[in-house]
């Protein structure tokens, strides 16, 4: 009789756990489709959300500019994409958003490209003065990277003719002479070089940006939702950080590189698998921790440049609990591919 009751209790516990999981509040994560988003996609593919008892839906968005409004209104609970002025502006205005985990940081492998026929005329940063230069969307961290580079020659963004272009448009803009230089990212850097229309010139992280490591991609969380659902938020960030560690192993060409490529191709992050495998991937902090000095410097730049009106204090920019929880949960990150000499993701 006692054995029968024990079995019944176990069964009831399983049923109750199943009902609790079924009642789990749905969570929506908005991502900008990109290679760094592979950490979120691999977490879904490998069942990390399911294992945590979370009901997660992933939504693709065009840009983080759109995500900020969705986040503030709690239409999505977390977003992953490029850090921009809109995010700092939202935090400065007191909206319920904060940076939660690093999703892409130094080395970024960004490059300033120069039109091939101008290679003998643009030799120093000062030579960019007055020239048309391609940068991604207004308020992007590309503006910060270029501004820091120009500052080494005593120039500002006002001293160049900024042309805002999608990264995908930069190779053709260089080819047809619409811009003389452009701050490009992979794979468009390689595309322009392969077309022989541009030469690789400056890496802004190589002595031009003084405050490193620099984060350009992050997970942003709705802090009101996280405050109401602290355990769900913690479990979600641990699942994302676990996916981030998978990404880091693939970044170092570890045993799971092919698996990550499969996931990225499945979700149409790229169409050319060989190029995807060959190109540079952004690194990141394996625990998701941020360099606060860098974030503050980026925010201050946006304020000085008149792109944002208000700044948020450092303790409003980041919720550090999630990276701390990841470090405690998973321990020190160990690169599986001992032969990797790549910086970052360590």
N, C-alpha and C positions, 0 to 999 in steps of 0.2 A: 504493500500500500504506500509506504514512504517513497519507494522508488518511482511509483506511478505519479505521485504528487510532484516529485522533483522534475520528472520529464515534462509534466504539464506546465510547471512554472517556467522551464526553459523555453517551451513552445510559446507561452504567452509573452515572454520577454522578446522573442524574435518577432512576433506579430506587432508588439508595441513599437519596436525599433523600426520595423517596416512602415508602420503608419506615420511615425515621426518623420521618416525620410520622405514619405509621400507628401507630407504637409510642409516640407521645406520651402521657404519663400524663394521663388525664382529669382535668379541673379542674371543680369545682362552685362556682358563685357563688350564694349565697342573697340574694335581695332582698326588701325589704318593698315591695309595689307602691305606688308614689307617683310624683309628678311628677319628683323628683330622680333616681329610678331610670331615667328616660329616657336618661341617659348610658350605662348598661349595656345597655339594650335597643337603642339606636342602634348601639352597638359591635357587637352581634350581627348586627343587620339589615344593616349595611354591610360585614360580613365582616372586621372588624378582628382578631378572634381567629383566624379562618381564615388571614388573611394572615400572622399571626405564627407559624403552624404549631401552634396550640394547639387542643386538643379541649375545648371549654368547654360545660358544661351550666348553664342558669340555673334556679334553683328558687325558687318563691315561698314566703315564710314570713309568718306573722301579725305577728310582732314581733321586734325584736332580742334580746329576752329569751330567746327560744328559740334564736337563732343562736349565742349565746355558748357554750352546751354543745356544739352541733354543731361549732363552730370548734375548741374546745379538744380535742375528740376526733378532729379531722381528718376528720369526715364531710363537711364543706364546707371549702374552702380559703380562701375570701374571702366576706365578707358586706357588704351595703350597707344601711344603715338608720339610724334615729335613735340617737344616742349616749345611753347611759343609765348608771345607777349600776352595773348588772350588769357592764358592760364595764370600768369603773374597778375594780370589786371583783376581777374576774378578773385584771387586770394587777397589782393590789396583792398578790394571792395567788401571783403568779409563774406563772400559766398561760400557755401559749404563744400569746398573742394580742397584737396591737399595732395601732394606727391606722396606716393606710397612705396614704390620700389623702382630702382633704376632698371631701365629696359633697353639701354644702349648708350655706351659711353666709351671714353678713350681706351684704345685708339679708334677713332671714327673712320679713318681712311678717306677723309674728304681731301679733295685736291683743287687748287686753282689751276685751271687749264688756260692756255694762251693759244690763239689762232696760229697755226704753223707758220704762216707767212710773216708774222710779227715777232717771231722768236728772237730776231736780232735787234728789235726795237724796244721790246719790253723785257728788260733785264733786272730791274729793281722795282721794289714796291712803289717808289716815287713815279715810275714810268706809267702807272695806272691813272695818274691824274688826268681828268677830263675825258677819259675813255668810257665807252659803254661796257658795263660789266654785268653779266647775268647772275642773279641771285634768286633763290626760291621765294616763296610767298612773303608778303610784308609781315613783319613781326616774327619771322622765323629765327632760329638760332644761327642760320647762315649769315644774317645781318651782323650778329655779334662777332662771328668768326672773321668776317671780312673787315669789320671795324677795328678789331684788335690787330689784324694784319696791317691795315692802313696806318694805324697809330704809330707803328714802328718807323714810319717815314714822315711823321707829323701831319698826316692826312686824316680826314674823316669821310664818312659816306657821302657828305655833301660835295666832296671834291671829285667824285666819280659820277658817271651817268648810269644810275642803277636801272637795270631792266629786269623786272620780275618775271621769271619764267618757271614753268614746271621743270623738274630735273630731266624729264624725258624729252623736253624741247631743246635742251642745251647743245647736244651734238649738232643738230641741224642749224641752230643759231650761230654756232661757231663756224660751221661749214659755209653758210651763206653770207657771213660778215655782219650779221645783225649785232653781234657783240664781239669785242676784242678779247675778252677773258670771261671766265665763268667759274663759280665755285660749285663743283660737281661732286656727285656721289656715285658709288658703284650701283649698277653695272654701267651707268652712262659714261663714266670716266673711260672705261675700257672700250666702249662702243666708239667714242670720239677718237681715241688713240688708234683703234683698229681701222677706222676710216681715214686715218692719216691727215685729219683736218686740224688737229690740235696737238700740243705738247704738254706733258705734265710738268708743272712748275713748282708751286708752293703747297706744302702741307701746313695749314695754319697751326697745327699742334706742335710743329717742329720749331719751337723758339719764338713764336709770334703770340700765341695765347699763353699768358703768364700763369693763369690759375687752372691747374690740371690736377686730377682728371676732370673732364667736362662731360656732363650728361646731355645728350640730345634727344633721347627717347625715354619715356617713363610711363609707369602705371599711375594713374590719377584716380583717387577714390572720392565718392560722396561721403563726407564726414558725418552728416546727419544719419545716413543709412548705417554706416559703420558703428556709430554710437548706439543705435537701436539694436544692432545685430553684431555685437563684438565677437562672439564665437564664430559666427559664419564668416565675418570679415577676416578673422585670424586664419581660419581653415582655408579660405580662398587664397589669401596671400601666400600661405605655405605651399599650396598647390601650384601657384604661379611661380614661386621661387624654385620649386622642384623642377618645373619646366625650364626655368632659367638656367639651372645647372645642366640639364640635358643639352640646352643650346650651347652652353660654354664648352661642353665636351665635343660637340660637333664643330664648334668654332676652331678647336684645336685639332681638327681632323682625327677625332677619336673613333672608337669602334662603332659609334652610332651615327657617323656622318651620313651614311647612305639612308638611314632611317629618317633623319631630319630632311634630307633632300626629297625623299618620297613625300613627306608631309607638306613641304613647301610647294612641290609640284602639284600635289593633289588639290591644294587650295588655290592654285593658280597665282601664286606669288611671282612665279616666273614661267616662261615657256621654253627656255633653253636650259636643260639640265646641266650640260657641260659648262656653260657660262656661269651658271649659278654655283657650281662646284669650284670653279676657278677664281671667281671674283672675291674681293675682300668683304668680309662680314664685320659689322661693328662688334666691338667687344662689350663687356659690361662687368659690373661687380657681381660675383657669384652669389652673394647674399642679398643683393638689391640695395646696398647702402649708397648714399649720395655723398658727394663732396660739397659740404655746405658753403665753403668759401667760393666755389665756382658758381653755385646757384645764386648766391648773393651778388656776385659780380655781374652775372647775366641780367638779373633783375635791375641792378643799378644802371646798367647800360641802357636798358629799355626806358628807364625813367629819365636819364640824361638826354636821351635822343627824342624825348617827347612822345614816345609810343604808348606809354602807360602814364596814368595820372597819379596813382598811389602805389606804394610798395607795402608788402607785408613783412612783419618781423620774422626772423629766421624760424622761430618756433611755430609759425603758421604755415611755413612753406612745406614742411615735411613732417609726416608722422613716422618717427624712427622705430616704432615698436615692431613693425613688420619685418624689417631687415634684421633686427635683433632676434626676433623669434626664429627666423630662418637660420641664422648662424647657430643658435642654440640647438635647433631641431636636427640640422644636417651635419654640424661640425665643420671642420676646415675642409675647404674644397681642394681636391687632389686631381690634377690633370692626368687622365688615363694614358694619353699619348705622350710618353716620356721624351719622345724626340721632338716635340713641338717647341719651336723657338719664338712663337708669336707672343707679343706683349699683350697684356689685358686678359680678362677672364681668369684671373689668378687671385 
